[in-house]
Amino acid sequence: MLPFNNRLFKKRDFAKVQKMGRFFNSDQISLKVLKNGLDETRIGIIVGKKFSVKAVERNNMKRKLREITRQEIKQIKKGWDVVIMVKESQNKARTSETLKVAIKKILKEAQIINYLSSGPLRRIEASRQGKKKNGYF
């Protein structure tokens, strides 16, 4: 579970990030980021009814995303509000691994991640660039 001080709770905080934040887009998720002037990064997750009408499926997706962001929070630069929005998709059976890759990729695009760990994204990028050496750079 995400630590209390790393969560976005209030409706006005979500609205401020939605209105004034920079937008980044991928095939599975969208991201809005805004500097918050605090010492901590706060993360909020939105999974709308377009993803699934069933609350169980939406809540399962939120749980997956919260766990992924909990693992990655140390790599995200301090002082940002981040809102992660899940897109509707024909393929709702997204694995945690594909979501983790998508989140790392979009955080890198937003330039709010300190560095990329040696996880699956680096292996994918290395193989695309033809620099694969034992699965890593």
N, CA, C and O atoms as a MOPAC input file, in Angstrom:
PM7 MOZYME 1SCF
protein

 N      0.83900 1    -1.17800 1     0.00000 1
 C      0.00000 1     0.00000 1     0.00000 1
 C      0.88600 1     1.24500 1     0.00000 1
 O      1.93100 1     1.28600 1     0.64900 1
 N      0.45200 1     2.23200 1    -0.72600 1
 C      1.18200 1     3.49800 1    -0.78600 1
 C      1.16000 1     4.19100 1     0.57600 1
 O      0.11900 1     4.21600 1     1.23200 1
 N      2.27300 1     4.74600 1     1.00500 1
 C      2.27200 1     5.49300 1     2.26600 1
 C      1.27600 1     6.66000 1     2.21700 1
 O      1.01800 1     7.23200 1     1.15800 1
 N      0.73400 1     6.99300 1     3.36900 1
 C     -0.30000 1     8.02100 1     3.47600 1
 C      0.14600 1     9.34600 1     2.87000 1
 O     -0.63300 1     9.99400 1     2.17000 1
 N      1.38500 1     9.75900 1     3.12700 1
 C      1.84700 1    11.06200 1     2.64700 1
 C      2.16300 1    11.06000 1     1.15200 1
 O      2.48000 1    12.11300 1     0.59900 1
 N      2.08500 1     9.91400 1     0.48700 1
 C      2.31700 1     9.83700 1    -0.95400 1
 C      1.02600 1     9.64700 1    -1.74200 1
 O      1.06500 1     9.25100 1    -2.90700 1
 N     -0.11400 1     9.92400 1    -1.12000 1
 C     -1.39400 1     9.73600 1    -1.80100 1
 C     -2.08400 1    11.07500 1    -2.05000 1
 O     -2.00700 1    11.99500 1    -1.23600 1
 N     -2.75000 1    11.15800 1    -3.18100 1
 C     -3.64300 1    12.28500 1    -3.45900 1
 C     -5.03400 1    11.87100 1    -2.99400 1
 O     -5.52600 1    10.81800 1    -3.39900 1
 N     -5.67300 1    12.67000 1    -2.16000 1
 C     -6.98200 1    12.32400 1    -1.63500 1
 C     -8.07900 1    13.28600 1    -2.08100 1
 O     -9.13800 1    12.87000 1    -2.54900 1
 N     -7.81100 1    14.55000 1    -1.93100 1
 C     -8.87200 1    15.53700 1    -2.04200 1
 C     -9.26200 1    15.80700 1    -3.48400 1
 O     -8.43900 1    15.79500 1    -4.40000 1
 N    -10.54500 1    16.04900 1    -3.64000 1
 C    -11.08800 1    16.31600 1    -4.96600 1
 C    -10.43700 1    17.55000 1    -5.58400 1
 O    -10.17800 1    17.58300 1    -6.78600 1
 N    -10.17600 1    18.55600 1    -4.76600 1
 C     -9.57400 1    19.78000 1    -5.30500 1
 C     -8.14000 1    19.53700 1    -5.78300 1
 O     -7.69300 1    20.17500 1    -6.73600 1
 N     -7.41200 1    18.61500 1    -5.12900 1
 C     -6.05800 1    18.28200 1    -5.58400 1
 C     -6.09900 1    17.57600 1    -6.93200 1
 O     -5.31500 1    17.88800 1    -7.82700 1
 N     -7.02200 1    16.61800 1    -7.07500 1
 C     -7.19100 1    15.94500 1    -8.36000 1
 C     -7.56900 1    16.95500 1    -9.43900 1
 O     -7.02000 1    16.92900 1   -10.54100 1
 N     -8.51400 1    17.85100 1    -9.11500 1
 C     -8.97700 1    18.84000 1   -10.09300 1
 C     -7.85000 1    19.78000 1   -10.50800 1
 O     -7.74000 1    20.13500 1   -11.68200 1
 N     -7.02000 1    20.18100 1    -9.56300 1
 C     -5.90600 1    21.07900 1    -9.87400 1
 C     -4.91700 1    20.40700 1   -10.82300 1
 O     -4.45700 1    21.02800 1   -11.78200 1
 N     -4.58800 1    19.14300 1   -10.55900 1
 C     -3.66400 1    18.42000 1   -11.43800 1
 C     -4.30000 1    18.21700 1   -12.80600 1
 O     -3.63000 1    18.36600 1   -13.82900 1
 N     -5.58200 1    17.88100 1   -12.83500 1
 C     -6.27800 1    17.66600 1   -14.10800 1
 C     -6.31700 1    18.95000 1   -14.93100 1
 O     -6.15500 1    18.91300 1   -16.15100 1
 N     -6.53200 1    20.07800 1   -14.27000 1
 C     -6.68100 1    21.34200 1   -14.98100 1
 C     -5.34400 1    21.93800 1   -15.40800 1
 O     -5.21800 1    22.42400 1   -16.53200 1
 N     -4.34000 1    21.90700 1   -14.52300 1
 C     -3.10300 1    22.63000 1   -14.77900 1
 C     -1.91000 1    21.73600 1   -15.12000 1
 O     -0.85300 1    22.24100 1   -15.49700 1
 N     -2.06500 1    20.42000 1   -14.99400 1
 C     -0.93400 1    19.51800 1   -15.17200 1
 C     -0.57200 1    19.26200 1   -16.62700 1
 O     -1.37100 1    19.47200 1   -17.54000 1
 N      0.66900 1    18.79800 1   -16.81100 1
 C      1.11400 1    18.38600 1   -18.14600 1
 C      0.57500 1    16.98800 1   -18.42300 1
 O      0.50300 1    16.15500 1   -17.52000 1
 N      0.19800 1    16.73300 1   -19.67200 1
 C     -0.45300 1    15.48000 1   -20.05700 1
 C      0.50200 1    14.59800 1   -20.84100 1
 O      1.19300 1    15.06600 1   -21.74600 1
 N      0.53700 1    13.32100 1   -20.48900 1
 C      1.32400 1    12.33100 1   -21.21600 1
 C      0.42700 1    11.13000 1   -21.47400 1
 O     -0.44000 1    10.79800 1   -20.66600 1
 N      0.65100 1    10.48800 1   -22.61200 1
 C     -0.27600 1     9.48200 1   -23.08600 1
 C      0.46800 1     8.24300 1   -23.55500 1
 O      1.52400 1     8.34900 1   -24.17900 1
 N     -0.07600 1     7.06900 1   -23.25900 1
 C      0.41800 1     5.82200 1   -23.83500 1
 C     -0.79900 1     4.99200 1   -24.23600 1
 O     -1.93800 1     5.43600 1   -24.09600 1
 N     -0.54900 1     3.79700 1   -24.73000 1
 C     -1.67700 1     3.00000 1   -25.19400 1
 C     -2.52700 1     2.44800 1   -24.05100 1
 O     -3.70900 1     2.17300 1   -24.26000 1
 N     -1.97300 1     2.27700 1   -22.85900 1
 C     -2.72400 1     1.71000 1   -21.74400 1
 C     -3.13600 1     2.72500 1   -20.68500 1
 O     -4.20300 1     2.60200 1   -20.08300 1
 N     -2.28700 1     3.73000 1   -20.45800 1
 C     -2.57500 1     4.69700 1   -19.40000 1
 C     -2.26900 1     6.11500 1   -19.86900 1
 O     -1.51400 1     6.33100 1   -20.81700 1
 N     -2.87700 1     7.07100 1   -19.17700 1
 C     -2.57100 1     8.48800 1   -19.36500 1
 C     -2.05000 1     9.01800 1   -18.03800 1
 O     -2.31400 1     8.45200 1   -16.97700 1
 N     -1.31100 1    10.10600 1   -18.11800 1
 C     -0.66200 1    10.63700 1   -16.93000 1
 C     -0.75900 1    12.15200 1   -16.95000 1
 O     -0.56400 1    12.78200 1   -17.99000 1
 N     -1.06100 1    12.73300 1   -15.79700 1
 C     -1.01000 1    14.18100 1   -15.61000 1
 C     -0.06000 1    14.44800 1   -14.45900 1
 O     -0.16200 1    13.81700 1   -13.40700 1
 N      0.86400 1    15.37800 1   -14.65000 1
 C      1.83700 1    15.70700 1   -13.60900 1
 C      1.86300 1    17.21300 1   -13.38200 1
 O      1.70300 1    18.00300 1   -14.31200 1
 N      2.06800 1    17.58900 1   -12.12600 1
 C      2.11800 1    18.99200 1   -11.74800 1
 C      3.02900 1    19.12600 1   -10.53200 1
 O      2.94100 1    18.33400 1    -9.59400 1
 N      3.90500 1    20.13300 1   -10.55100 1
 C      4.75200 1    20.39600 1    -9.37500 1
 C      3.85800 1    20.81600 1    -8.21900 1
 O      2.91500 1    21.58600 1    -8.39900 1
 N      4.16400 1    20.29800 1    -7.02100 1
 C      3.30800 1    20.61800 1    -5.88000 1
 C      3.99200 1    21.47300 1    -4.81300 1
 O      3.32600 1    21.93700 1    -3.88800 1
 N      5.29400 1    21.68900 1    -4.91900 1
 C      5.99600 1    22.51800 1    -3.95100 1
 C      6.17800 1    21.87600 1    -2.58500 1
 O      6.54400 1    22.55800 1    -1.62700 1
 N      5.93000 1    20.58800 1    -2.47900 1
 C      6.09900 1    19.86500 1    -1.22200 1
 C      7.36400 1    19.01300 1    -1.28400 1
 O      8.01600 1    18.92000 1    -2.32400 1
 N      7.69500 1    18.40300 1    -0.16700 1
 C      8.86600 1    17.52700 1    -0.12000 1
 C      8.55100 1    16.11100 1    -0.58600 1
 O      9.46100 1    15.30000 1    -0.75600 1
 N      7.29300 1    15.81100 1    -0.79000 1
 C      6.88100 1    14.46100 1    -1.17200 1
 C      6.15400 1    14.47100 1    -2.50700 1
 O      5.53200 1    15.46400 1    -2.88600 1
 N      6.24200 1    13.36700 1    -3.20300 1
 C      5.46200 1    13.15200 1    -4.41200 1
 C      4.16200 1    12.47800 1    -4.00800 1
 O      4.16200 1    11.52400 1    -3.22900 1
 N      3.05100 1    12.98100 1    -4.54400 1
 C      1.74900 1    12.39800 1    -4.24000 1
 C      1.17400 1    11.80300 1    -5.51400 1
 O      1.27900 1    12.39300 1    -6.58900 1
 N      0.56700 1    10.63300 1    -5.38400 1
 C      0.05000 1     9.90900 1    -6.54000 1
 C     -1.42300 1     9.61200 1    -6.33400 1
 O     -1.84000 1     9.18700 1    -5.25700 1
 N     -2.21100 1     9.84100 1    -7.38500 1
 C     -3.62200 1     9.49000 1    -7.39000 1
 C     -3.91600 1     8.61900 1    -8.59100 1
 O     -3.26800 1     8.74500 1    -9.63000 1
 N     -4.88600 1     7.73800 1    -8.45500 1
 C     -5.21900 1     6.80100 1    -9.52200 1
 C     -6.69700 1     6.93000 1    -9.84700 1
 O     -7.54500 1     6.94200 1    -8.95500 1
 N     -6.99400 1     7.02700 1   -11.14700 1
 C     -8.37100 1     7.11400 1   -11.61400 1
 C     -8.62700 1     5.95700 1   -12.57000 1
 O     -7.94400 1     5.80800 1   -13.58300 1
 N     -9.62000 1     5.14200 1   -12.23100 1
 C    -10.06600 1     4.07100 1   -13.12200 1
 C    -11.56200 1     4.28400 1   -13.30800 1
 O    -12.35400 1     3.98400 1   -12.41500 1
 N    -11.94600 1     4.80100 1   -14.47000 1
 C    -13.33100 1     5.16300 1   -14.71700 1
 C    -14.19200 1     4.01200 1   -15.18900 1
 O    -13.71300 1     2.89900 1   -15.41000 1
 N    -15.47100 1     4.30100 1   -15.34000 1
 C    -16.41900 1     3.28400 1   -15.78100 1
 C    -16.22200 1     2.89100 1   -17.23400 1
 O    -16.74200 1     1.86400 1   -17.67200 1
 N    -15.48200 1     3.68700 1   -17.98500 1
 C    -15.17200 1     3.28800 1   -19.35500 1
 C    -14.26800 1     2.06400 1   -19.36600 1
 O    -14.30100 1     1.27000 1   -20.30600 1
 N    -13.46700 1     1.91400 1   -18.32800 1
 C    -12.61200 1     0.73100 1   -18.23000 1
 C    -13.47200 1    -0.50400 1   -17.99700 1
 O    -13.32500 1    -1.50900 1   -18.69200 1
 N    -14.36800 1    -0.42900 1   -17.01800 1
 C    -15.27400 1    -1.53300 1   -16.72800 1
 C    -16.44200 1    -1.00300 1   -15.91400 1
 O    -16.27400 1    -0.13700 1   -15.05500 1
 N    -17.61800 1    -1.52700 1   -16.19100 1
 C    -18.79600 1    -1.14400 1   -15.42700 1
 C    -18.74300 1    -1.79400 1   -14.04400 1
 O    -19.32300 1    -1.28300 1   -13.08600 1
 N    -18.04700 1    -2.91800 1   -13.95400 1
 C    -17.98700 1    -3.67000 1   -12.70000 1
 C    -16.97000 1    -3.04500 1   -11.74300 1
 O    -15.79900 1    -2.87100 1   -12.08200 1
 N    -17.44100 1    -2.71600 1   -10.55200 1
 C    -16.57700 1    -2.10000 1    -9.54200 1
 C    -15.44200 1    -3.03100 1    -9.13100 1
 O    -14.35100 1    -2.57000 1    -8.79600 1
 N    -15.68900 1    -4.32500 1    -9.15500 1
 C    -14.65500 1    -5.28800 1    -8.76500 1
 C    -13.45200 1    -5.18400 1    -9.70200 1
 O    -12.30800 1    -5.18500 1    -9.24700 1
 N    -13.70800 1    -5.09600 1   -11.00000 1
 C    -12.61500 1    -4.99600 1   -11.97500 1
 C    -11.87100 1    -3.66700 1   -11.83600 1
 O    -10.64400 1    -3.62400 1   -11.93100 1
 N    -12.61900 1    -2.58500 1   -11.61000 1
 C    -11.97200 1    -1.28700 1   -11.42000 1
 C    -11.10300 1    -1.29200 1   -10.16600 1
 O     -9.97800 1    -0.79200 1   -10.18900 1
 N    -11.61300 1    -1.85100 1    -9.08000 1
 C    -10.84800 1    -1.89300 1    -7.83300 1
 C     -9.62100 1    -2.78600 1    -7.94400 1
 O     -8.57700 1    -2.47300 1    -7.37200 1
 N     -9.73000 1    -3.88900 1    -8.66700 1
 C     -8.56200 1    -4.75000 1    -8.88700 1
 C     -7.48300 1    -4.00300 1    -9.66000 1
 O     -6.29700 1    -4.13300 1    -9.35700 1
 N     -7.88900 1    -3.22400 1   -10.65100 1
 C     -6.91900 1    -2.44500 1   -11.42300 1
 C     -6.25500 1    -1.39500 1   -10.53400 1
 O     -5.04600 1    -1.18300 1   -10.62000 1
 N     -7.04000 1    -0.73700 1    -9.68100 1
 C     -6.47000 1     0.25000 1    -8.75800 1
 C     -5.45700 1    -0.39800 1    -7.82200 1
 O     -4.40200 1     0.17600 1    -7.54900 1
 N     -5.77400 1    -1.58800 1    -7.33200 1
 C     -4.84400 1    -2.29000 1    -6.43700 1
 C     -3.53200 1    -2.60400 1    -7.13700 1
 O     -2.45600 1    -2.42700 1    -6.56700 1
 N     -3.62900 1    -3.07200 1    -8.38300 1
 C     -2.41200 1    -3.36100 1    -9.15400 1
 C     -1.56900 1    -2.09700 1    -9.32000 1
 O     -0.35600 1    -2.11800 1    -9.11100 1
 N     -2.21900 1    -1.00100 1    -9.69400 1
 C     -1.49300 1     0.24800 1    -9.92500 1
 C     -0.90400 1     0.81300 1    -8.63200 1
 O      0.20400 1     1.34900 1    -8.64400 1
 N     -1.62300 1     0.69900 1    -7.52900 1
 C     -1.09000 1     1.17300 1    -6.25400 1
 C      0.15900 1     0.40100 1    -5.85200 1
 O      1.12000 1     0.98500 1    -5.35000 1
 N      0.14600 1    -0.89900 1    -6.07000 1
 C      1.30800 1    -1.71500 1    -5.72100 1
 C      2.50200 1    -1.36400 1    -6.60700 1
 O      3.63100 1    -1.27300 1    -6.12700 1
 N      2.25100 1    -1.16900 1    -7.88500 1
 C      3.33500 1    -0.79900 1    -8.80400 1
 C      3.91900 1     0.55300 1    -8.40900 1
 O      5.13900 1     0.71000 1    -8.35700 1
 N      3.05800 1     1.52800 1    -8.13300 1
 C      3.55700 1     2.85600 1    -7.76400 1
 C      4.25900 1     2.83000 1    -6.40800 1
 O      5.20200 1     3.59000 1    -6.18900 1
 N      3.81400 1     1.97000 1    -5.50000 1
 C      4.50200 1     1.83500 1    -4.20800 1
 C      5.94000 1     1.36300 1    -4.41500 1
 O      6.86100 1     1.83000 1    -3.74600 1
 N      6.11700 1     0.43000 1    -5.35100 1
 C      7.45600 1    -0.08000 1    -5.63100 1
 C      8.32400 1     0.96000 1    -6.33300 1
 O      9.54000 1     0.97900 1    -6.14300 1
 N      7.71700 1     1.81900 1    -7.13500 1
 C      8.46700 1     2.77100 1    -7.94900 1
 C      8.57700 1     4.16300 1    -7.33300 1
 O      9.24600 1     5.02600 1    -7.90000 1
 N      7.93500 1     4.40500 1    -6.18200 1
 C      7.87700 1     5.75500 1    -5.62000 1
 C      9.26100 1     6.31700 1    -5.29500 1
 O      9.45800 1     7.53000 1    -5.36100 1
 N     10.20900 1     5.47300 1    -4.95000 1
 C     11.55000 1     5.95100 1    -4.61100 1
 C     12.29100 1     6.48300 1    -5.83100 1
 O     13.21200 1     7.28800 1    -5.69600 1
 N     11.89800 1     6.04000 1    -7.01900 1
 C     12.56300 1     6.48400 1    -8.23700 1
 C     11.96400 1     7.77500 1    -8.79200 1
 O     12.57600 1     8.42600 1    -9.64000 1
 N     10.78100 1     8.14800 1    -8.32400 1
 C     10.12100 1     9.35100 1    -8.82300 1
 C     10.68200 1    10.56200 1    -8.08600 1
 O     10.85400 1    10.53000 1    -6.86700 1
 N     10.96100 1    11.61700 1    -8.82200 1
 C     11.50400 1    12.83800 1    -8.22800 1
 C     10.52300 1    13.40300 1    -7.20700 1
 O      9.30900 1    13.25000 1    -7.34900 1
 N     11.05100 1    14.04800 1    -6.19400 1
 C     10.23300 1    14.62700 1    -5.12200 1
 C      9.56900 1    15.91800 1    -5.59700 1
 O     10.10300 1    16.63800 1    -6.44100 1
 N      8.39200 1    16.19100 1    -5.03500 1
 C      7.72900 1    17.45900 1    -5.29500 1
 C      6.76700 1    17.46000 1    -6.47000 1
 O      6.55500 1    18.50600 1    -7.08400 1
 N      6.18100 1    16.32300 1    -6.79800 1
 C      5.25000 1    16.24000 1    -7.92200 1
 C      3.92700 1    15.64600 1    -7.45800 1
 O      3.88800 1    14.79900 1    -6.56500 1
 N      2.83800 1    16.10800 1    -8.08200 1
 C      1.54500 1    15.44200 1    -7.98100 1
 C      1.34800 1    14.69400 1    -9.28700 1
 O      1.48000 1    15.27100 1   -10.36600 1
 N      1.03300 1    13.41600 1    -9.19000 1
 C      0.88900 1    12.55800 1   -10.36200 1
 C     -0.49200 1    11.92500 1   -10.32300 1
 O     -0.88300 1    11.34400 1    -9.31100 1
 N     -1.23600 1    12.03700 1   -11.42600 1
 C     -2.52100 1    11.35900 1   -11.55000 1
 C     -2.40500 1    10.36400 1   -12.69900 1
 O     -2.11500 1    10.73900 1   -13.83500 1
 N     -2.63500 1     9.09700 1   -12.38800 1
 C     -2.58700 1     8.02500 1   -13.38000 1
 C     -4.02100 1     7.66300 1   -13.73300 1
 O     -4.82800 1     7.35100 1   -12.85800 1
 N     -4.33100 1     7.70900 1   -15.03100 1
 C     -5.66800 1     7.38700 1   -15.50800 1
 C     -5.59100 1     6.18000 1   -16.43900 1
 O     -4.80300 1     6.16100 1   -17.38400 1
 N     -6.40900 1     5.18700 1   -16.16200 1
 C     -6.41500 1     3.97400 1   -16.97500 1
 C     -7.37700 1     4.17200 1   -18.12900 1
 O     -8.49500 1     4.65500 1   -17.94900 1
 N     -6.92500 1     3.79200 1   -19.32300 1
 C     -7.76800 1     3.90700 1   -20.50500 1
 C     -8.66100 1     2.68700 1   -20.64600 1
 O     -8.37400 1     1.61300 1   -20.11700 1
 N     -9.74600 1     2.88200 1   -21.37100 1
 C    -10.58500 1     1.73200 1   -21.68900 1
 C     -9.82800 1     0.85300 1   -22.67400 1
 O     -9.01300 1     1.33600 1   -23.46000 1
 N    -10.10400 1    -0.41600 1   -22.62100 1
 C     -9.37000 1    -1.32500 1   -23.48400 1
 C    -10.20200 1    -2.55900 1   -23.76200 1
 O    -11.01100 1    -2.97600 1   -22.93300 1
 N     -9.99900 1    -3.13800 1   -24.93300 1
 C    -10.65200 1    -4.40000 1   -25.25500 1
 C    -10.03300 1    -5.51500 1   -24.41900 1
 O    -10.71700 1    -6.45900 1   -24.02500 1
 N     -8.74000 1    -5.40100 1   -24.15300 1
 C     -8.02100 1    -6.41200 1   -23.38800 1
 C     -7.90400 1    -5.95500 1   -21.94100 1
 O     -6.94800 1    -5.26900 1   -21.57800 1
 N     -8.87000 1    -6.33300 1   -21.11700 1
 C     -8.86800 1    -5.90300 1   -19.71800 1
 C     -7.98300 1    -6.77800 1   -18.84400 1
 O     -7.72600 1    -6.43600 1   -17.69000 1
 N     -7.51700 1    -7.89300 1   -19.37200 1
 C     -6.67200 1    -8.81300 1   -18.60000 1
 C     -5.22100 1    -8.36500 1   -18.67400 1
 O     -4.36000 1    -9.09800 1   -19.16000 1
 N     -4.95800 1    -7.16600 1   -18.19200 1
 C     -3.59800 1    -6.62600 1   -18.19500 1
 C     -2.83000 1    -7.21900 1   -17.02700 1
 O     -3.32600 1    -7.27400 1   -15.90200 1
 N     -1.64200 1    -7.65000 1   -17.30400 1
 C     -0.82700 1    -8.20800 1   -16.23300 1
 C     -0.10700 1    -7.07800 1   -15.50200 1
 O      0.04300 1    -5.97400 1   -16.02600 1
 N      0.32400 1    -7.37100 1   -14.31300 1
 C      1.06000 1    -6.37900 1   -13.53000 1
 C      2.36500 1    -6.00700 1   -14.21700 1
 O      2.81900 1    -4.86500 1   -14.13600 1
 N      2.96100 1    -6.98200 1   -14.89500 1
 C      4.24100 1    -6.73600 1   -15.56800 1
 C      4.08100 1    -5.74000 1   -16.72100 1
 O      4.91000 1    -4.84500 1   -16.88200 1
 N      3.01900 1    -5.89100 1   -17.52500 1
 C      2.81800 1    -4.94900 1   -18.63300 1
 C      2.46000 1    -3.56400 1   -18.11300 1
 O      2.86800 1    -2.55800 1   -18.69300 1
 N      1.70300 1    -3.50500 1   -17.02600 1
 C      1.38000 1    -2.20700 1   -16.42500 1
 C      2.62600 1    -1.53600 1   -15.86700 1
 O      2.79200 1    -0.32300 1   -15.99300 1
 N      3.50000 1    -2.32200 1   -15.25300 1
 C      4.73300 1    -1.77400 1   -14.69000 1
 C      5.60000 1    -1.17100 1   -15.78700 1
 O      6.16000 1    -0.08800 1   -15.61900 1
 N      5.70900 1    -1.87400 1   -16.90700 1
 C      6.48600 1    -1.36400 1   -18.04200 1
 C      5.85800 1    -0.07900 1   -18.56800 1
 O      6.56700 1     0.88400 1   -18.85800 1
 N      4.52400 1    -0.05800 1   -18.69400 1
 C      3.83500 1     1.12600 1   -19.20700 1
 C      4.02900 1     2.32400 1   -18.27700 1
 O      4.24600 1     3.44200 1   -18.74400 1
 N      3.95200 1     2.09800 1   -16.97100 1
 C      4.12200 1     3.19600 1   -16.01500 1
 C      5.54600 1     3.72900 1   -16.04700 1
 O      5.75100 1     4.94300 1   -16.05600 1
 N      6.53100 1     2.84000 1   -16.06400 1
 C      7.92800 1     3.29700 1   -16.12600 1
 C      8.18300 1     4.09200 1   -17.40000 1
 O      8.87200 1     5.11100 1   -17.38100 1
 N      7.62600 1     3.62200 1   -18.49400 1
 C      7.84400 1     4.28600 1   -19.78000 1
 C      7.23300 1     5.68900 1   -19.78400 1
 O      7.85700 1     6.64000 1   -20.25300 1
 N      6.02800 1     5.81200 1   -19.26800 1
 C      5.36000 1     7.11300 1   -19.29300 1
 C      5.98400 1     8.06900 1   -18.26900 1
 O      6.01100 1     9.27700 1   -18.50000 1
 N      6.48300 1     7.54900 1   -17.14600 1
 C      7.19000 1     8.39900 1   -16.18200 1
 C      8.50500 1     8.89800 1   -16.76900 1
 O      8.91900 1    10.03000 1   -16.51600 1
 N      9.15100 1     8.05300 1   -17.54400 1
 C     10.38800 1     8.47300 1   -18.21400 1
 C     10.08200 1     9.56500 1   -19.23300 1
 O     10.82700 1    10.53800 1   -19.35300 1
 N      8.98300 1     9.40000 1   -19.96300 1
 C      8.57900 1    10.41100 1   -20.94300 1
 C      8.27000 1    11.73800 1   -20.25400 1
 O      8.58100 1    12.80300 1   -20.78700 1
 N      7.65900 1    11.67700 1   -19.07200 1
 C      7.32800 1    12.88600 1   -18.31400 1
 C      8.55200 1    13.50000 1   -17.64000 1
 O      8.47900 1    14.61100 1   -17.11500 1
 N      9.66400 1    12.79200 1   -17.65300 1
 C     10.93100 1    13.24000 1   -17.07200 1
 C     10.82200 1    13.51600 1   -15.57200 1
 O     11.41700 1    14.46600 1   -15.06400 1
 N     10.06000 1    12.68300 1   -14.87400 1
 C      9.97800 1    12.83000 1   -13.42300 1
 C     10.52600 1    11.60100 1   -12.71500 1
 O     10.35600 1    11.45800 1   -11.50400 1
 N     11.17300 1    10.72100 1   -13.44600 1
 C     11.77600 1     9.54000 1   -12.83900 1
 C     13.27900 1     9.77400 1   -12.75500 1
 O     13.89100 1    10.26300 1   -13.70400 1
 N     13.86300 1     9.42900 1   -11.63300 1
 C     15.28800 1     9.66800 1   -11.42300 1
 C     16.15400 1     8.79900 1   -12.30800 1
 O     17.12300 1     9.28600 1   -12.89000 1
 N     15.83000 1     7.54000 1   -12.41900 1
 C     16.60300 1     6.61500 1   -13.23900 1
 C     15.74200 1     5.39800 1   -13.52300 1
 O     14.72100 1     5.17500 1   -12.87400 1
 N     16.16800 1     4.62000 1   -14.50100 1
 C     15.47200 1     3.37700 1   -14.79500 1
 C     16.21300 1     2.23600 1   -14.12400 1
 O     17.42600 1     2.09500 1   -14.27500 1
 N     15.49100 1     1.44000 1   -13.39600 1
 C     16.11600 1     0.26900 1   -12.79300 1
 C     16.33600 1    -0.78600 1   -13.86800 1
 O     15.93100 1    -0.60200 1   -15.01600 1
 N     16.96200 1    -1.86500 1   -13.50400 1
 C     17.25100 1    -2.91000 1   -14.48000 1
 C     16.06800 1    -3.85900 1   -14.59500 1
 O     16.23700 1    -5.07700 1   -14.54500 1
 N     14.89400 1    -3.31300 1   -14.74800 1
 C     13.68300 1    -4.11000 1   -14.86100 1
 C     13.35800 1    -4.43400 1   -16.30100 1
 O     14.21700 1    -4.31600 1   -17.17500 1
 N     12.14200 1    -4.83600 1   -16.55500 1
 C     11.75700 1    -5.28700 1   -17.88300 1
 C     11.83100 1    -4.19600 1   -18.94700 1
 O     12.07500 1    -4.50200 1   -20.11400 1
 N     11.62700 1    -2.92800 1   -18.57500 1
 C     11.67500 1    -1.85900 1   -19.56900 1
 C     13.06200 1    -1.73600 1   -20.17300 1
 O     13.19400 1    -1.57800 1   -21.38700 1
 N     14.09000 1    -1.80600 1   -19.35300 1
 C     15.45600 1    -1.69900 1   -19.88600 1
 C     15.76300 1    -2.86100 1   -20.81000 1
 O     16.43900 1    -2.68200 1   -21.82400 1
 N     15.27800 1    -4.04800 1   -20.48000 1
 C     15.52400 1    -5.19000 1   -21.35400 1
 C     14.82500 1    -5.00700 1   -22.68900 1
 O     15.38500 1    -5.33400 1   -23.73500 1
 N     13.60600 1    -4.48700 1   -22.66000 1
 C     12.86300 1    -4.25700 1   -23.89700 1
 C     13.56400 1    -3.20100 1   -24.73500 1
 O     13.75800 1    -3.39100 1   -25.93600 1
 N     13.94900 1    -2.07700 1   -24.10700 1
 C     14.63200 1    -1.01900 1   -24.84900 1
 C     15.96700 1    -1.50700 1   -25.40200 1
 O     16.33800 1    -1.14800 1   -26.52000 1
 N     16.68400 1    -2.30800 1   -24.64600 1
 C     17.97500 1    -2.81800 1   -25.10200 1
 C     17.80200 1    -3.71300 1   -26.31800 1
 O     18.59400 1    -3.64800 1   -27.25800 1
 N     16.77500 1    -4.54400 1   -26.30600 1
 C     16.58000 1    -5.43800 1   -27.44200 1
 C     16.13500 1    -4.65900 1   -28.67600 1
 O     16.46900 1    -5.04300 1   -29.79700 1
 N     15.39600 1    -3.58600 1   -28.49200 1
 C     14.97300 1    -2.76400 1   -29.62900 1
 C     16.14900 1    -2.03600 1   -30.26100 1
 O     16.18000 1    -1.83400 1   -31.47500 1
 N     17.10800 1    -1.64700 1   -29.45000 1
 C     18.25000 1    -0.89800 1   -29.95300 1
 C     19.37900 1    -1.79900 1   -30.41900 1
 O     20.40100 1    -1.30700 1   -30.89800 1
 N     19.21600 1    -3.09800 1   -30.29000 1
 C     20.24500 1    -4.02000 1   -30.73500 1
 C     21.44800 1    -4.07000 1   -29.82400 1
 O     22.51400 1    -4.52100 1   -30.24400 1
 N     21.31200 1    -3.62100 1   -28.58900 1
 C     22.43100 1    -3.58600 1   -27.64700 1
 C     22.24600 1    -4.63200 1   -26.55200 1
 O     22.73900 1    -4.46700 1   -25.43600 1
 N     21.55100 1    -5.67900 1   -26.87100 1
 C     21.23400 1    -6.66100 1   -25.85300 1
 C     22.48000 1    -7.44900 1   -25.46500 1
 O     23.17900 1    -8.00400 1   -26.31200 1
 N     22.73100 1    -7.48100 1   -24.18400 1
 C     23.86500 1    -8.22500 1   -23.66100 1
 C     23.40500 1    -8.86200 1   -22.35800 1
 O     23.32900 1    -8.19200 1   -21.32800 1
 N     23.10500 1   -10.12900 1   -22.40200 1
 C     22.56400 1   -10.86500 1   -21.26200 1
 C     21.25600 1   -10.24900 1   -20.76500 1
 O     20.97100 1   -10.29600 1   -19.56900 1
 N     20.47400 1    -9.68300 1   -21.65000 1
 C     19.18100 1    -9.12500 1   -21.28200 1
 C     19.22100 1    -7.71200 1   -20.74800 1
 O     18.16900 1    -7.11300 1   -20.52600 1
 N     20.41600 1    -7.15300 1   -20.53300 1
 C     20.53800 1    -5.80800 1   -19.98600 1
 C     21.55200 1    -5.03500 1   -20.81000 1
 O     22.16200 1    -5.57800 1   -21.73100 1
 N     21.72800 1    -3.76000 1   -20.47200 1
 C     22.74500 1    -2.94600 1   -21.13400 1
 C     24.11700 1    -3.41600 1   -20.74700 1
 O     25.11400 1    -2.85500 1   -21.20200 1

